[in-house]
Amino acid sequence: MANIPYKIYLTEKELPQYWYNLKAVMKELPDPMLNPATLKPCTKEELKQVFCSELVEQEFNAKDKYIEIPEGIRDFYRMIRPSPLIRAYYLERMLNTPAEIYYKFEGTNTSGSHKLNSAAAQVFYAKEEGITTLTTETGAGQWGTALSMACAFYNIDLTVYMVKVSAEQKPYRKAVIETYGGKVIPSPSDTTEIGRKILAENPGTGGSLGCAISEALETAAKTENCRYVLGSVLDHVLLHQSIIGEETRIACEKYDIKPDIIIGSVGGGSNFGGLIAPFMGDKIAGKNNIHFIGVEPASCPSLTRGRYAYDFGDTGKTTPLIKMYTLGSGFMPSPNHAGGLRYHGMSPIVSKLYHDGYFEARSVEQTRVFEAAVAFARCEGILPAPESSHALCVAIDEAIKCRERGEKKTIIFGLSGTGYFDISAYMSYNNGSMSDYVPTDEDLEKGFATIPRI
Amino acid sequence: MANIPYKIYLTEKELPQYWYNLKAVMKELPDPMLNPATLKPCTKEELKQVFCSELVEQEFNAKDKYIEIPEGIRDFYRMIRPSPLIRAYYLERMLNTPAEIYYKFEGTNTSGSHKLNSAAAQVFYAKEEGITTLTTETGAGQWGTALSMACAFYNIDLTVYMVKVSAEQKPYRKAVIETYGGKVIPSPSDTTEIGRKILAENPGTGGSLGCAISEALETAAKTENCRYVLGSVLDHVLLHQSIIGEETRIACEKYDIKPDIIIGSVGGGSNFGGLIAPFMGDKIAGKNNIHFIGVEPASCPSLTRGRYAYDFGDTGKTTPLIKMYTLGSGFMPSPNHAGGLRYHGMSPIVSKLYHDGYFEARSVEQTRVFEAAVAFARCEGILPAPESSHALCVAIDEAIKCRERGEKKTIIFGLSGTGYFDISAYMSYNNGSMSDYVPTDEDLEKGFATIPRI
């Protein structure tokens, strides 16, 4: 037990110099994005109207397994990384399990989550390309916070469309974004056509992520020298997040840790996809037999109950069509659900890997998730994000199985962030007002009905 | 520049095995605490009615320069420590200063501050001595949060009297304490005699730290197997906080960093006293000539405008008399002041060192503090606690002096915590509603009038 430190910190020299591009090693690629008007694959040129050029190049890159991280991004990464791989000695002790448990902790930066890894990269490229303003959306607020930090660092203007109900429930998130100089607009708003339309049709609506995406896209298109950036789902976001997996791999090799199980929470898929990237690459190459588990909320079960189909990424149906596991862009997650992971769709890479049987997906209900989160907080001293606690919950399940079966497995899970700005969710758990919600088959059918037939 | 990493993490083997006891090396000791009834020095036996035995032994220990940290506390410290000593490369770049700036960052744990160092120690000793319940007070909430984390870890019940205005302004702080199982009672409350008395005399009062201390003391005295614990001021708290200074010293020696200036924020003095401990010991021994600066808010200027006198530690005048710099136990800091550092008194050790000329004290106004905090957040990626930003503000002042004079000094400051739970203060800074408040001489005279004449 004494050989492995409580916290494995890589040195700055060990900070990865390359992102790991899963698409370069996948046996079959995800289906291409389609232009909804023509149903033909989107061209780079079309996407470059919306996204920065280099990001579009990365989006299409299925050739290079390793993509070099520019020094200007490594300059930022040295501020927030390497993040620790922590041996969960206290959790193991509490569970009395023979399993060895590790977690890669992405919550040590002020934004409180892994989102900053891609935010830094995207803002750096925007700056390089002479972009002066970025727009985005944020739901739970982690992406908006991360992006505002990156924009403050690289000196770029930022407008964040924040799901209205989040902006109201999380004034502190909004304040942090503003402290970093970002402009926050609760969505739907009257600053866009789509926002005015949604407001007219649904007066008093609390908004949704899909709606905020539509507004951010519209504003980006109408503003000079402006691009839209997205915090999850897309292939280039997963690429940037592969730094999580690369650091984990290097730490494992350094201490001869051989994971049997790797667990991550899945919302849009960037955290999970980033964590597993190099390990999954090796699995595809037949070099390991790791059991990967993606964990999603039972209230928004894209993988476990969704359909693998072409769908829009936003409610306004303005994005390209993406082949992914989806609940339908019209699916409305219960407001009862506390954390993030409320997105109707899923990363095309993660979707394809799941479709091809490379990992297991599980869904868990939120009171179980918070039970695990509080137990973890009390023994490991870290208050986890509700999102991250989905992975944590299943890690505990697996560790208990190890105890029952007398198996000494090595489990790694991604602790993608802290819950410091999600305290209201903990409050509702503490006072017993939190309840579980699982959509009925009828609920799901309503969402599925919004998936385009192509 | 490349030789010193951005973040210096000591290994777990380098985690200090000893606390550094400044009193063992001071040329003159602070005057003893007095029993207010007899005006005779308090005996250990008297203090053991209120505090755990081992803590009282430490409070009286002026003999042992090094006091061993028990394995049961080191077990906890390995969860949260060593904390990083960070080279402020980005801040240096922004300031364009030849100075080398470092900060010891105590905000990486969930409680968000250095307070956890002493909380863990105090709860461990309570557990060892068979105590089953602890009481305390909290103002800004950092101490209450830290203590609830330690109590959850060592499995001890906790009641926190939280200054009512803080409990209302910071529901999230309260929720975190509750998540860790602590019971929060807004003070003044009807659960104590002193609370009922204060409520009767001041209906609608928002409470004060001194009042909350009185309530926690009364409850500890009346509850079986219960002791009171305090998060600052006392000598044993400074002893535990010396782990900050010891780690800083070890990191400096490892990388041959020779500080010219060491800066810390001072409220009750535990953060500053802990950070400077081994360096100040060497200065007393003539082994260095470091310039130490303690920074306090202009709104609560205990050192820079207070009196060095015997005074009570609480508003209810129930504590022993302590020789310290004080504004008078009846001094009421302006509610306008955003952060912590609102205590009327000061650590006796820090007070004595100041009285004997071993360090400089400065006061700064809060809008300047927040200006520094926001600049720091944007370039170093960490949102600092308002308290910690006092030290940060003066570190920036000193670094700018270095630029103006072309001096390459080495500056270390203590970044004692994060501002994640103090966002409302940032909100008031962001929206321009924050103002400065400096007590007039008349205001101070009112406070001084409450200092007992002995």
Interface residues (C-beta under 8 A of the other chain):
Chain A: P5 Y6 K7 Y9 T11 E12 R78 M79 I80 Y90 T108 N109 T110 G112 M149 A152 F153 P171 Y172 A175 V176 E178 T179 Y180 G181 V374 A377 R378 C379 E380 G381 I382 L383 T418 Y420 F421 I423 S424 Y426 M427 N430
Chain B: P5 Y6 K7 Y9 T11 E12 R78 M79 I80 Y90 T108 N109 T110 G112 M149 A152 F153 P171 Y172 A175 V176 E178 T179 Y180 G181 V374 A377 R378 C379 E380 G381 I382 L383 T418 Y420 F421 I423 S424 Y426 M427 N430
